[in-house]
Amino acid sequence: MRNKLKVFRAMHDLTQEDLAEKVGVTRQTINAIEKSKYNPSLELAFKLAKLFDVKIEDIFVYEEEQKQR
């Protein structure tokens, strides 16, 4: 899943640490999400969307894997 978390974080002038504190996770979690190494829980995705006052789909873009034939 791709995401625009880093973009939204920059638009609101927040460090990874600032954002992590606001949504109750570690800076490492925010870093992993931004690098697409970790997909957030639905609860965390909602918290992030609410914080930035956008829809979840504005931050996270689901891409289905192409089935190989």
mmCIF file as Biopython writes it, N, C-alpha, C and O atoms, coordinates in Angstrom:
data_model
#
loop_
_atom_site.group_PDB
_atom_site.id
_atom_site.type_symbol
_atom_site.label_atom_id
_atom_site.label_alt_id
_atom_site.label_comp_id
_atom_site.label_asym_id
_atom_site.label_entity_id
_atom_site.label_seq_id
_atom_site.pdbx_PDB_ins_code
_atom_site.Cartn_x
_atom_site.Cartn_y
_atom_site.Cartn_z
_atom_site.occupancy
_atom_site.B_iso_or_equiv
_atom_site.auth_seq_id
_atom_site.auth_asym_id
_atom_site.pdbx_PDB_model_num
ATOM 1   N N  . MET A ? 1  ? 0.844   -1.169  0.000   1.0 0.0 1  A 1 
ATOM 2   C CA . MET A ? 1  ? 0.000   0.000   0.000   1.0 0.0 1  A 1 
ATOM 3   C C  . MET A ? 1  ? 0.894   1.238   0.000   1.0 0.0 1  A 1 
ATOM 4   O O  . MET A ? 1  ? 1.782   1.383   0.840   1.0 0.0 1  A 1 
ATOM 5   N N  . ARG A ? 2  ? 0.643   2.110   -0.945  1.0 0.0 2  A 1 
ATOM 6   C CA . ARG A ? 2  ? 1.370   3.375   -0.993  1.0 0.0 2  A 1 
ATOM 7   C C  . ARG A ? 2  ? 0.722   4.357   -0.018  1.0 0.0 2  A 1 
ATOM 8   O O  . ARG A ? 2  ? -0.440  4.198   0.356   1.0 0.0 2  A 1 
ATOM 9   N N  . ASN A ? 3  ? 1.482   5.370   0.387   1.0 0.0 3  A 1 
ATOM 10  C CA . ASN A ? 3  ? 0.888   6.381   1.254   1.0 0.0 3  A 1 
ATOM 11  C C  . ASN A ? 3  ? 1.552   7.737   1.038   1.0 0.0 3  A 1 
ATOM 12  O O  . ASN A ? 3  ? 2.658   7.840   0.507   1.0 0.0 3  A 1 
ATOM 13  N N  . LYS A ? 4  ? 0.842   8.759   1.466   1.0 0.0 4  A 1 
ATOM 14  C CA . LYS A ? 4  ? 1.322   10.138  1.346   1.0 0.0 4  A 1 
ATOM 15  C C  . LYS A ? 4  ? 1.518   10.743  2.738   1.0 0.0 4  A 1 
ATOM 16  O O  . LYS A ? 4  ? 1.397   11.954  2.920   1.0 0.0 4  A 1 
ATOM 17  N N  . LEU A ? 5  ? 1.816   9.900   3.702   1.0 0.0 5  A 1 
ATOM 18  C CA . LEU A ? 5  ? 1.932   10.367  5.082   1.0 0.0 5  A 1 
ATOM 19  C C  . LEU A ? 5  ? 3.023   11.423  5.227   1.0 0.0 5  A 1 
ATOM 20  O O  . LEU A ? 5  ? 2.829   12.425  5.916   1.0 0.0 5  A 1 
ATOM 21  N N  . LYS A ? 6  ? 4.151   11.209  4.594   1.0 0.0 6  A 1 
ATOM 22  C CA . LYS A ? 6  ? 5.259   12.167  4.693   1.0 0.0 6  A 1 
ATOM 23  C C  . LYS A ? 6  ? 4.842   13.530  4.142   1.0 0.0 6  A 1 
ATOM 24  O O  . LYS A ? 6  ? 5.212   14.565  4.695   1.0 0.0 6  A 1 
ATOM 25  N N  . VAL A ? 7  ? 4.077   13.529  3.061   1.0 0.0 7  A 1 
ATOM 26  C CA . VAL A ? 7  ? 3.600   14.775  2.457   1.0 0.0 7  A 1 
ATOM 27  C C  . VAL A ? 7  ? 2.679   15.516  3.420   1.0 0.0 7  A 1 
ATOM 28  O O  . VAL A ? 7  ? 2.844   16.715  3.645   1.0 0.0 7  A 1 
ATOM 29  N N  . PHE A ? 8  ? 1.706   14.798  3.990   1.0 0.0 8  A 1 
ATOM 30  C CA . PHE A ? 8  ? 0.780   15.437  4.935   1.0 0.0 8  A 1 
ATOM 31  C C  . PHE A ? 8  ? 1.513   15.915  6.182   1.0 0.0 8  A 1 
ATOM 32  O O  . PHE A ? 8  ? 1.194   16.972  6.727   1.0 0.0 8  A 1 
ATOM 33  N N  . ARG A ? 9  ? 2.479   15.147  6.627   1.0 0.0 9  A 1 
ATOM 34  C CA . ARG A ? 9  ? 3.257   15.536  7.801   1.0 0.0 9  A 1 
ATOM 35  C C  . ARG A ? 9  ? 4.027   16.821  7.527   1.0 0.0 9  A 1 
ATOM 36  O O  . ARG A ? 9  ? 4.079   17.712  8.375   1.0 0.0 9  A 1 
ATOM 37  N N  . ALA A ? 10 ? 4.624   16.916  6.346   1.0 0.0 10 A 1 
ATOM 38  C CA . ALA A ? 10 ? 5.378   18.119  5.965   1.0 0.0 10 A 1 
ATOM 39  C C  . ALA A ? 10 ? 4.450   19.325  5.806   1.0 0.0 10 A 1 
ATOM 40  O O  . ALA A ? 10 ? 4.808   20.440  6.186   1.0 0.0 10 A 1 
ATOM 41  N N  . MET A ? 11 ? 3.270   19.104  5.250   1.0 0.0 11 A 1 
ATOM 42  C CA . MET A ? 11 ? 2.312   20.202  5.067   1.0 0.0 11 A 1 
ATOM 43  C C  . MET A ? 11 ? 1.897   20.804  6.413   1.0 0.0 11 A 1 
ATOM 44  O O  . MET A ? 11 ? 1.555   21.983  6.496   1.0 0.0 11 A 1 
ATOM 45  N N  . HIS A ? 12 ? 1.932   19.982  7.461   1.0 0.0 12 A 1 
ATOM 46  C CA . HIS A ? 12 ? 1.545   20.453  8.790   1.0 0.0 12 A 1 
ATOM 47  C C  . HIS A ? 12 ? 2.756   20.740  9.676   1.0 0.0 12 A 1 
ATOM 48  O O  . HIS A ? 12 ? 2.627   20.947  10.883  1.0 0.0 12 A 1 
ATOM 49  N N  . ASP A ? 13 ? 3.939   20.749  9.050   1.0 0.0 13 A 1 
ATOM 50  C CA . ASP A ? 13 ? 5.188   21.077  9.735   1.0 0.0 13 A 1 
ATOM 51  C C  . ASP A ? 13 ? 5.388   20.242  11.001  1.0 0.0 13 A 1 
ATOM 52  O O  . ASP A ? 13 ? 5.696   20.771  12.069  1.0 0.0 13 A 1 
ATOM 53  N N  . LEU A ? 14 ? 5.206   18.921  10.858  1.0 0.0 14 A 1 
ATOM 54  C CA . LEU A ? 14 ? 5.371   18.004  11.980  1.0 0.0 14 A 1 
ATOM 55  C C  . LEU A ? 14 ? 6.569   17.098  11.744  1.0 0.0 14 A 1 
ATOM 56  O O  . LEU A ? 14 ? 6.803   16.642  10.624  1.0 0.0 14 A 1 
ATOM 57  N N  . THR A ? 15 ? 7.319   16.844  12.794  1.0 0.0 15 A 1 
ATOM 58  C CA . THR A ? 15 ? 8.379   15.838  12.703  1.0 0.0 15 A 1 
ATOM 59  C C  . THR A ? 15 ? 7.722   14.467  12.888  1.0 0.0 15 A 1 
ATOM 60  O O  . THR A ? 15 ? 6.560   14.376  13.286  1.0 0.0 15 A 1 
ATOM 61  N N  . GLN A ? 16 ? 8.468   13.417  12.600  1.0 0.0 16 A 1 
ATOM 62  C CA . GLN A ? 16 ? 7.947   12.073  12.841  1.0 0.0 16 A 1 
ATOM 63  C C  . GLN A ? 16 ? 7.618   11.914  14.321  1.0 0.0 16 A 1 
ATOM 64  O O  . GLN A ? 16 ? 6.608   11.303  14.672  1.0 0.0 16 A 1 
ATOM 65  N N  . GLU A ? 17 ? 8.459   12.457  15.183  1.0 0.0 17 A 1 
ATOM 66  C CA . GLU A ? 17 ? 8.236   12.374  16.629  1.0 0.0 17 A 1 
ATOM 67  C C  . GLU A ? 17 ? 6.959   13.111  17.035  1.0 0.0 17 A 1 
ATOM 68  O O  . GLU A ? 17 ? 6.173   12.603  17.836  1.0 0.0 17 A 1 
ATOM 69  N N  . ASP A ? 18 ? 6.752   14.321  16.477  1.0 0.0 18 A 1 
ATOM 70  C CA . ASP A ? 18 ? 5.533   15.096  16.778  1.0 0.0 18 A 1 
ATOM 71  C C  . ASP A ? 18 ? 4.281   14.308  16.393  1.0 0.0 18 A 1 
ATOM 72  O O  . ASP A ? 18 ? 3.333   14.202  17.171  1.0 0.0 18 A 1 
ATOM 73  N N  . LEU A ? 19 ? 4.298   13.764  15.188  1.0 0.0 19 A 1 
ATOM 74  C CA . LEU A ? 19 ? 3.143   13.018  14.693  1.0 0.0 19 A 1 
ATOM 75  C C  . LEU A ? 19 ? 2.903   11.772  15.536  1.0 0.0 19 A 1 
ATOM 76  O O  . LEU A ? 19 ? 1.763   11.450  15.872  1.0 0.0 19 A 1 
ATOM 77  N N  . ALA A ? 20 ? 3.969   11.083  15.868  1.0 0.0 20 A 1 
ATOM 78  C CA . ALA A ? 20 ? 3.858   9.868   16.682  1.0 0.0 20 A 1 
ATOM 79  C C  . ALA A ? 20 ? 3.190   10.175  18.022  1.0 0.0 20 A 1 
ATOM 80  O O  . ALA A ? 20 ? 2.319   9.430   18.471  1.0 0.0 20 A 1 
ATOM 81  N N  . GLU A ? 21 ? 3.596   11.261  18.651  1.0 0.0 21 A 1 
ATOM 82  C CA . GLU A ? 21 ? 2.999   11.648  19.939  1.0 0.0 21 A 1 
ATOM 83  C C  . GLU A ? 21 ? 1.508   11.947  19.792  1.0 0.0 21 A 1 
ATOM 84  O O  . GLU A ? 21 ? 0.708   11.568  20.647  1.0 0.0 21 A 1 
ATOM 85  N N  . LYS A ? 22 ? 1.142   12.623  18.714  1.0 0.0 22 A 1 
ATOM 86  C CA . LYS A ? 22 ? -0.260  13.015  18.511  1.0 0.0 22 A 1 
ATOM 87  C C  . LYS A ? 22 ? -1.191  11.820  18.311  1.0 0.0 22 A 1 
ATOM 88  O O  . LYS A ? 22 ? -2.362  11.867  18.688  1.0 0.0 22 A 1 
ATOM 89  N N  . VAL A ? 23 ? -0.661  10.747  17.713  1.0 0.0 23 A 1 
ATOM 90  C CA . VAL A ? 23 ? -1.519  9.582   17.441  1.0 0.0 23 A 1 
ATOM 91  C C  . VAL A ? 23 ? -1.204  8.383   18.337  1.0 0.0 23 A 1 
ATOM 92  O O  . VAL A ? 23 ? -1.805  7.321   18.180  1.0 0.0 23 A 1 
ATOM 93  N N  . GLY A ? 24 ? -0.268  8.546   19.272  1.0 0.0 24 A 1 
ATOM 94  C CA . GLY A ? 24 ? -0.011  7.513   20.259  1.0 0.0 24 A 1 
ATOM 95  C C  . GLY A ? 24 ? 0.783   6.311   19.799  1.0 0.0 24 A 1 
ATOM 96  O O  . GLY A ? 24 ? 0.530   5.186   20.228  1.0 0.0 24 A 1 
ATOM 97  N N  . VAL A ? 25 ? 1.752   6.553   18.918  1.0 0.0 25 A 1 
ATOM 98  C CA . VAL A ? 25 ? 2.643   5.468   18.477  1.0 0.0 25 A 1 
ATOM 99  C C  . VAL A ? 25 ? 4.083   5.951   18.600  1.0 0.0 25 A 1 
ATOM 100 O O  . VAL A ? 25 ? 4.327   7.078   19.032  1.0 0.0 25 A 1 
ATOM 101 N N  . THR A ? 26 ? 5.035   5.106   18.223  1.0 0.0 26 A 1 
ATOM 102 C CA . THR A ? 26 ? 6.443   5.502   18.273  1.0 0.0 26 A 1 
ATOM 103 C C  . THR A ? 26 ? 6.858   6.169   16.960  1.0 0.0 26 A 1 
ATOM 104 O O  . THR A ? 26 ? 6.200   6.033   15.929  1.0 0.0 26 A 1 
ATOM 105 N N  . ARG A ? 27 ? 7.971   6.890   17.041  1.0 0.0 27 A 1 
ATOM 106 C CA . ARG A ? 27 ? 8.528   7.501   15.834  1.0 0.0 27 A 1 
ATOM 107 C C  . ARG A ? 27 ? 8.892   6.421   14.822  1.0 0.0 27 A 1 
ATOM 108 O O  . ARG A ? 27 ? 8.752   6.617   13.615  1.0 0.0 27 A 1 
ATOM 109 N N  . GLN A ? 28 ? 9.362   5.274   15.326  1.0 0.0 28 A 1 
ATOM 110 C CA . GLN A ? 28 ? 9.744   4.171   14.441  1.0 0.0 28 A 1 
ATOM 111 C C  . GLN A ? 28 ? 8.540   3.661   13.647  1.0 0.0 28 A 1 
ATOM 112 O O  . GLN A ? 28 ? 8.683   3.263   12.491  1.0 0.0 28 A 1 
ATOM 113 N N  . THR A ? 29 ? 7.359   3.671   14.262  1.0 0.0 29 A 1 
ATOM 114 C CA . THR A ? 29 ? 6.141   3.247   13.559  1.0 0.0 29 A 1 
ATOM 115 C C  . THR A ? 29 ? 5.833   4.211   12.420  1.0 0.0 29 A 1 
ATOM 116 O O  . THR A ? 29 ? 5.518   3.783   11.310  1.0 0.0 29 A 1 
ATOM 117 N N  . ILE A ? 30 ? 5.921   5.497   12.688  1.0 0.0 30 A 1 
ATOM 118 C CA . ILE A ? 30 ? 5.669   6.502   11.645  1.0 0.0 30 A 1 
ATOM 119 C C  . ILE A ? 30 ? 6.679   6.335   10.515  1.0 0.0 30 A 1 
ATOM 120 O O  . ILE A ? 30 ? 6.319   6.391   9.339   1.0 0.0 30 A 1 
ATOM 121 N N  . ASN A ? 31 ? 7.939   6.130   10.873  1.0 0.0 31 A 1 
ATOM 122 C CA . ASN A ? 31 ? 8.983   5.934   9.873   1.0 0.0 31 A 1 
ATOM 123 C C  . ASN A ? 31 ? 8.695   4.710   9.011   1.0 0.0 31 A 1 
ATOM 124 O O  . ASN A ? 31 ? 8.835   4.763   7.789   1.0 0.0 31 A 1 
ATOM 125 N N  . ALA A ? 32 ? 8.295   3.613   9.640   1.0 0.0 32 A 1 
ATOM 126 C CA . ALA A ? 32 ? 8.009   2.379   8.903   1.0 0.0 32 A 1 
ATOM 127 C C  . ALA A ? 32 ? 6.812   2.546   7.969   1.0 0.0 32 A 1 
ATOM 128 O O  . ALA A ? 32 ? 6.811   2.014   6.860   1.0 0.0 32 A 1 
ATOM 129 N N  . ILE A ? 33 ? 5.796   3.283   8.414   1.0 0.0 33 A 1 
ATOM 130 C CA . ILE A ? 33 ? 4.631   3.533   7.555   1.0 0.0 33 A 1 
ATOM 131 C C  . ILE A ? 33 ? 5.056   4.370   6.352   1.0 0.0 33 A 1 
ATOM 132 O O  . ILE A ? 33 ? 4.692   4.057   5.218   1.0 0.0 33 A 1 
ATOM 133 N N  . GLU A ? 34 ? 5.819   5.426   6.592   1.0 0.0 34 A 1 
ATOM 134 C CA . GLU A ? 34 ? 6.259   6.297   5.493   1.0 0.0 34 A 1 
ATOM 135 C C  . GLU A ? 34 ? 7.092   5.542   4.468   1.0 0.0 34 A 1 
ATOM 136 O O  . GLU A ? 34 ? 7.036   5.852   3.278   1.0 0.0 34 A 1 
ATOM 137 N N  . LYS A ? 35 ? 7.856   4.565   4.910   1.0 0.0 35 A 1 
ATOM 138 C CA . LYS A ? 35 ? 8.695   3.777   3.998   1.0 0.0 35 A 1 
ATOM 139 C C  . LYS A ? 35 ? 7.974   2.559   3.437   1.0 0.0 35 A 1 
ATOM 140 O O  . LYS A ? 35 ? 8.581   1.716   2.776   1.0 0.0 35 A 1 
ATOM 141 N N  . SER A ? 36 ? 6.662   2.472   3.708   1.0 0.0 36 A 1 
ATOM 142 C CA . SER A ? 36 ? 5.830   1.357   3.237   1.0 0.0 36 A 1 
ATOM 143 C C  . SER A ? 36 ? 6.333   -0.004  3.719   1.0 0.0 36 A 1 
ATOM 144 O O  . SER A ? 36 ? 6.148   -1.017  3.044   1.0 0.0 36 A 1 
ATOM 145 N N  . LYS A ? 37 ? 6.965   -0.018  4.879   1.0 0.0 37 A 1 
ATOM 146 C CA . LYS A ? 37 ? 7.412   -1.276  5.471   1.0 0.0 37 A 1 
ATOM 147 C C  . LYS A ? 37 ? 6.377   -1.815  6.442   1.0 0.0 37 A 1 
ATOM 148 O O  . LYS A ? 37 ? 6.473   -2.957  6.892   1.0 0.0 37 A 1 
ATOM 149 N N  . TYR A ? 38 ? 5.380   -0.987  6.767   1.0 0.0 38 A 1 
ATOM 150 C CA . TYR A ? 38 ? 4.359   -1.364  7.741   1.0 0.0 38 A 1 
ATOM 151 C C  . TYR A ? 38 ? 3.043   -0.707  7.346   1.0 0.0 38 A 1 
ATOM 152 O O  . TYR A ? 38 ? 2.997   0.492   7.072   1.0 0.0 38 A 1 
ATOM 153 N N  . ASN A ? 39 ? 1.977   -1.495  7.317   1.0 0.0 39 A 1 
ATOM 154 C CA . ASN A ? 39 ? 0.650   -0.951  7.072   1.0 0.0 39 A 1 
ATOM 155 C C  . ASN A ? 39 ? -0.023  -0.711  8.418   1.0 0.0 39 A 1 
ATOM 156 O O  . ASN A ? 39 ? -0.067  -1.610  9.258   1.0 0.0 39 A 1 
ATOM 157 N N  . PRO A ? 40 ? -0.543  0.486   8.630   1.0 0.0 40 A 1 
ATOM 158 C CA . PRO A ? 40 ? -1.138  0.796   9.929   1.0 0.0 40 A 1 
ATOM 159 C C  . PRO A ? 40 ? -2.432  0.030   10.160  1.0 0.0 40 A 1 
ATOM 160 O O  . PRO A ? 40 ? -3.081  -0.427  9.219   1.0 0.0 40 A 1 
ATOM 161 N N  . SER A ? 41 ? -2.791  -0.098  11.425  1.0 0.0 41 A 1 
ATOM 162 C CA . SER A ? 41 ? -4.093  -0.672  11.754  1.0 0.0 41 A 1 
ATOM 163 C C  . SER A ? 41 ? -5.165  0.293   11.265  1.0 0.0 41 A 1 
ATOM 164 O O  . SER A ? 41 ? -4.891  1.465   11.003  1.0 0.0 41 A 1 
ATOM 165 N N  . LEU A ? 42 ? -6.368  -0.207  11.147  1.0 0.0 42 A 1 
ATOM 166 C CA . LEU A ? 42 ? -7.478  0.649   10.725  1.0 0.0 42 A 1 
ATOM 167 C C  . LEU A ? 42 ? -7.670  1.792   11.722  1.0 0.0 42 A 1 
ATOM 168 O O  . LEU A ? 42 ? -7.943  2.926   11.329  1.0 0.0 42 A 1 
ATOM 169 N N  . GLU A ? 43 ? -7.527  1.491   12.999  1.0 0.0 43 A 1 
ATOM 170 C CA . GLU A ? 43 ? -7.673  2.515   14.031  1.0 0.0 43 A 1 
ATOM 171 C C  . GLU A ? 43 ? -6.635  3.629   13.859  1.0 0.0 43 A 1 
ATOM 172 O O  . GLU A ? 43 ? -6.971  4.809   13.960  1.0 0.0 43 A 1 
ATOM 173 N N  . LEU A ? 44 ? -5.389  3.261   13.602  1.0 0.0 44 A 1 
ATOM 174 C CA . LEU A ? 44 ? -4.337  4.254   13.405  1.0 0.0 44 A 1 
ATOM 175 C C  . LEU A ? 44 ? -4.577  5.052   12.119  1.0 0.0 44 A 1 
ATOM 176 O O  . LEU A ? 44 ? -4.357  6.263   12.093  1.0 0.0 44 A 1 
ATOM 177 N N  . ALA A ? 45 ? -5.021  4.388   11.067  1.0 0.0 45 A 1 
ATOM 178 C CA . ALA A ? 45 ? -5.319  5.085   9.814   1.0 0.0 45 A 1 
ATOM 179 C C  . ALA A ? 45 ? -6.408  6.140   10.036  1.0 0.0 45 A 1 
ATOM 180 O O  . ALA A ? 45 ? -6.316  7.250   9.514   1.0 0.0 45 A 1 
ATOM 181 N N  . PHE A ? 46 ? -7.438  5.787   10.814  1.0 0.0 46 A 1 
ATOM 182 C CA . PHE A ? 46 ? -8.497  6.746   11.123  1.0 0.0 46 A 1 
ATOM 183 C C  . PHE A ? 46 ? -7.956  7.918   11.940  1.0 0.0 46 A 1 
ATOM 184 O O  . PHE A ? 46 ? -8.324  9.066   11.692  1.0 0.0 46 A 1 
ATOM 185 N N  . LYS A ? 47 ? -7.087  7.639   12.910  1.0 0.0 47 A 1 
ATOM 186 C CA . LYS A ? 47 ? -6.507  8.703   13.725  1.0 0.0 47 A 1 
ATOM 187 C C  . LYS A ? 47 ? -5.717  9.682   12.866  1.0 0.0 47 A 1 
ATOM 188 O O  . LYS A ? 47 ? -5.818  10.897  13.037  1.0 0.0 47 A 1 
ATOM 189 N N  . LEU A ? 48 ? -4.932  9.142   11.945  1.0 0.0 48 A 1 
ATOM 190 C CA . LEU A ? 48 ? -4.132  9.988   11.068  1.0 0.0 48 A 1 
ATOM 191 C C  . LEU A ? 48 ? -5.020  10.845  10.164  1.0 0.0 48 A 1 
ATOM 192 O O  . LEU A ? 48 ? -4.782  12.041  9.997   1.0 0.0 48 A 1 
ATOM 193 N N  . ALA A ? 49 ? -6.039  10.223  9.588   1.0 0.0 49 A 1 
ATOM 194 C CA . ALA A ? 49 ? -6.958  10.963  8.711   1.0 0.0 49 A 1 
ATOM 195 C C  . ALA A ? 49 ? -7.675  12.064  9.492   1.0 0.0 49 A 1 
ATOM 196 O O  . ALA A ? 49 ? -7.827  13.180  8.998   1.0 0.0 49 A 1 
ATOM 197 N N  . LYS A ? 50 ? -8.108  11.753  10.694  1.0 0.0 50 A 1 
ATOM 198 C CA . LYS A ? 50 ? -8.808  12.751  11.513  1.0 0.0 50 A 1 
ATOM 199 C C  . LYS A ? 50 ? -7.874  13.901  11.878  1.0 0.0 50 A 1 
ATOM 200 O O  . LYS A ? 50 ? -8.275  15.064  11.838  1.0 0.0 50 A 1 
ATOM 201 N N  . LEU A ? 51 ? -6.636  13.582  12.233  1.0 0.0 51 A 1 
ATOM 202 C CA . LEU A ? 51 ? -5.659  14.601  12.584  1.0 0.0 51 A 1 
ATOM 203 C C  . LEU A ? 51 ? -5.436  15.580  11.441  1.0 0.0 51 A 1 
ATOM 204 O O  . LEU A ? 51 ? -5.356  16.789  11.657  1.0 0.0 51 A 1 
ATOM 205 N N  . PHE A ? 52 ? -5.335  15.051  10.222  1.0 0.0 52 A 1 
ATOM 206 C CA . PHE A ? 52 ? -5.085  15.896  9.052   1.0 0.0 52 A 1 
ATOM 207 C C  . PHE A ? 52 ? -6.378  16.406  8.402   1.0 0.0 52 A 1 
ATOM 208 O O  . PHE A ? 52 ? -6.332  17.154  7.425   1.0 0.0 52 A 1 
ATOM 209 N N  . ASP A ? 53 ? -7.532  15.999  8.950   1.0 0.0 53 A 1 
ATOM 210 C CA . ASP A ? 53 ? -8.838  16.412  8.457   1.0 0.0 53 A 1 
ATOM 211 C C  . ASP A ? 53 ? -9.035  16.045  6.983   1.0 0.0 53 A 1 
ATOM 212 O O  . ASP A ? 53 ? -9.477  16.858  6.170   1.0 0.0 53 A 1 
ATOM 213 N N  . VAL A ? 54 ? -8.691  14.791  6.668   1.0 0.0 54 A 1 
ATOM 214 C CA . VAL A ? 54 ? -8.862  14.258  5.309   1.0 0.0 54 A 1 
ATOM 215 C C  . VAL A ? 54 ? -9.447  12.853  5.408   1.0 0.0 54 A 1 
ATOM 216 O O  . VAL A ? 54 ? -9.578  12.306  6.503   1.0 0.0 54 A 1 
ATOM 217 N N  . LYS A ? 55 ? -9.796  12.273  4.266   1.0 0.0 55 A 1 
ATOM 218 C CA . LYS A ? 55 ? -10.262 10.893  4.226   1.0 0.0 55 A 1 
ATOM 219 C C  . LYS A ? 55 ? -9.050  9.960   4.252   1.0 0.0 55 A 1 
ATOM 220 O O  . LYS A ? 55 ? -7.956  10.331  3.826   1.0 0.0 55 A 1 
ATOM 221 N N  . ILE A ? 56 ? -9.262  8.758   4.754   1.0 0.0 56 A 1 
ATOM 222 C CA . ILE A ? 56 ? -8.183  7.768   4.773   1.0 0.0 56 A 1 
ATOM 223 C C  . ILE A ? 56 ? -7.604  7.581   3.370   1.0 0.0 56 A 1 
ATOM 224 O O  . ILE A ? 56 ? -6.391  7.457   3.200   1.0 0.0 56 A 1 
ATOM 225 N N  . GLU A ? 57 ? -8.481  7.562   2.373   1.0 0.0 57 A 1 
ATOM 226 C CA . GLU A ? 57 ? -8.033  7.334   0.994   1.0 0.0 57 A 1 
ATOM 227 C C  . GLU A ? 57 ? -7.142  8.462   0.476   1.0 0.0 57 A 1 
ATOM 228 O O  . GLU A ? 57 ? -6.421  8.276   -0.504  1.0 0.0 57 A 1 
ATOM 229 N N  . ASP A ? 58 ? -7.184  9.630   1.124   1.0 0.0 58 A 1 
ATOM 230 C CA . ASP A ? 58 ? -6.304  10.729  0.718   1.0 0.0 58 A 1 
ATOM 231 C C  . ASP A ? 58 ? -4.866  10.465  1.158   1.0 0.0 58 A 1 
ATOM 232 O O  . ASP A ? 58 ? -3.920  10.963  0.547   1.0 0.0 58 A 1 
ATOM 233 N N  . ILE A ? 59 ? -4.710  9.684   2.214   1.0 0.0 59 A 1 
ATOM 234 C CA . ILE A ? 59 ? -3.373  9.370   2.732   1.0 0.0 59 A 1 
ATOM 235 C C  . ILE A ? 59 ? -2.864  8.027   2.217   1.0 0.0 59 A 1 
ATOM 236 O O  . ILE A ? 59 ? -1.705  7.899   1.823   1.0 0.0 59 A 1 
ATOM 237 N N  . PHE A ? 60 ? -3.755  7.018   2.227   1.0 0.0 60 A 1 
ATOM 238 C CA . PHE A ? 60 ? -3.353  5.662   1.873   1.0 0.0 60 A 1 
ATOM 239 C C  . PHE A ? 60 ? -4.003  5.214   0.572   1.0 0.0 60 A 1 
ATOM 240 O O  . PHE A ? 60 ? -5.204  5.386   0.369   1.0 0.0 60 A 1 
ATOM 241 N N  . VAL A ? 61 ? -3.185  4.636   -0.306  1.0 0.0 61 A 1 
ATOM 242 C CA . VAL A ? 61 ? -3.664  4.167   -1.602  1.0 0.0 61 A 1 
ATOM 243 C C  . VAL A ? 61 ? -3.414  2.672   -1.695  1.0 0.0 61 A 1 
ATOM 244 O O  . VAL A ? 61 ? -2.270  2.220   -1.735  1.0 0.0 61 A 1 
ATOM 245 N N  . TYR A ? 62 ? -4.513  1.905   -1.730  1.0 0.0 62 A 1 
ATOM 246 C CA . TYR A ? 62 ? -4.395  0.453   -1.820  1.0 0.0 62 A 1 
ATOM 247 C C  . TYR A ? 62 ? -4.151  0.056   -3.269  1.0 0.0 62 A 1 
ATOM 248 O O  . TYR A ? 62 ? -4.849  0.506   -4.178  1.0 0.0 62 A 1 
ATOM 249 N N  . GLU A ? 63 ? -3.157  -0.787  -3.468  1.0 0.0 63 A 1 
ATOM 250 C CA . GLU A ? 63 ? -2.852  -1.301  -4.805  1.0 0.0 63 A 1 
ATOM 251 C C  . GLU A ? 63 ? -2.875  -2.820  -4.751  1.0 0.0 63 A 1 
ATOM 252 O O  . GLU A ? 63 ? -2.097  -3.436  -4.023  1.0 0.0 63 A 1 
ATOM 253 N N  . GLU A ? 64 ? -3.765  -3.413  -5.519  1.0 0.0 64 A 1 
ATOM 254 C CA . GLU A ? 64 ? -3.813  -4.871  -5.548  1.0 0.0 64 A 1 
ATOM 255 C C  . GLU A ? 64 ? -2.604  -5.402  -6.296  1.0 0.0 64 A 1 
ATOM 256 O O  . GLU A ? 64 ? -2.172  -4.844  -7.305  1.0 0.0 64 A 1 
ATOM 257 N N  . GLU A ? 65 ? -2.072  -6.497  -5.772  1.0 0.0 65 A 1 
ATOM 258 C CA . GLU A ? 65 ? -0.939  -7.119  -6.461  1.0 0.0 65 A 1 
ATOM 259 C C  . GLU A ? 65 ? -1.432  -7.750  -7.747  1.0 0.0 65 A 1 
ATOM 260 O O  . GLU A ? 65 ? -2.517  -8.330  -7.795  1.0 0.0 65 A 1 
ATOM 261 N N  . GLN A ? 66 ? -0.633  -7.633  -8.775  1.0 0.0 66 A 1 
ATOM 262 C CA . GLN A ? 66 ? -0.986  -8.244  -10.060 1.0 0.0 66 A 1 
ATOM 263 C C  . GLN A ? 66 ? -0.750  -9.744  -9.954  1.0 0.0 66 A 1 
ATOM 264 O O  . GLN A ? 66 ? 0.326   -10.192 -9.557  1.0 0.0 66 A 1 
ATOM 265 N N  . LYS A ? 67 ? -1.770  -10.510 -10.314 1.0 0.0 67 A 1 
ATOM 266 C CA . LYS A ? 67 ? -1.610  -11.970 -10.304 1.0 0.0 67 A 1 
ATOM 267 C C  . LYS A ? 67 ? -0.775  -12.385 -11.503 1.0 0.0 67 A 1 
ATOM 268 O O  . LYS A ? 67 ? -1.020  -11.958 -12.632 1.0 0.0 67 A 1 
ATOM 269 N N  . GLN A ? 68 ? 0.203   -13.217 -11.240 1.0 0.0 68 A 1 
ATOM 270 C CA . GLN A ? 68 ? 1.053   -13.687 -12.331 1.0 0.0 68 A 1 
ATOM 271 C C  . GLN A ? 68 ? 0.392   -14.897 -12.975 1.0 0.0 68 A 1 
ATOM 272 O O  . GLN A ? 68 ? -0.139  -15.767 -12.285 1.0 0.0 68 A 1 
ATOM 273 N N  . ARG A ? 69 ? 0.429   -14.946 -14.289 1.0 0.0 69 A 1 
ATOM 274 C CA . ARG A ? 69 ? -0.195  -16.047 -15.015 1.0 0.0 69 A 1 
ATOM 275 C C  . ARG A ? 69 ? 0.834   -16.955 -15.599 1.0 0.0 69 A 1 
ATOM 276 O O  . ARG A ? 69 ? 0.489   -17.942 -16.248 1.0 0.0 69 A 1 
#
